[in-house]
Amino acid sequence: MALRLDSEAQYIKGVGPKLGGMFARNGIRTVLDLFQNYPRAYEDRRAARNIASLKPEDVVSLKAKVISVSSYNMGRSSRKIYDVLIRDAIFSRSVQRLLRTISKRKRSARCR
């Protein structure tokens, strides 16, 4: 069967009904819908910068080495703060990130 622009996305080789259903939930029902689904943002990863040149709120690509990772709990909740030390050829920087971890019991309940 030859695909046309009005063919359902699930009939694209490698998609199938399961992935086709995920596409449909996101408004992509036909081959044409898939072609017209452009990414929200584009990040040029070829233009990597060094750590010293960064400003607050910059979204950039970095090539750096992870030196250490540590984490600590935020009180009694399941949230953790991760402290990551990264270093490039010129500079090193500590990066903190708040992540919420899901317990195994909650994770299995969500998957049902």
Secondary structure, 3 states (H helix, E strand, C coil): CCCCCCCEHHHCCCCHHHHHHHHHHCCCCEHHHHHCCCCCCCCCCCCCECHHHCCCCCCCCECCEEEEEEEEECCCCCEEEEEEEEECCCCEEEEEEEEECCCHHHHHHHCC
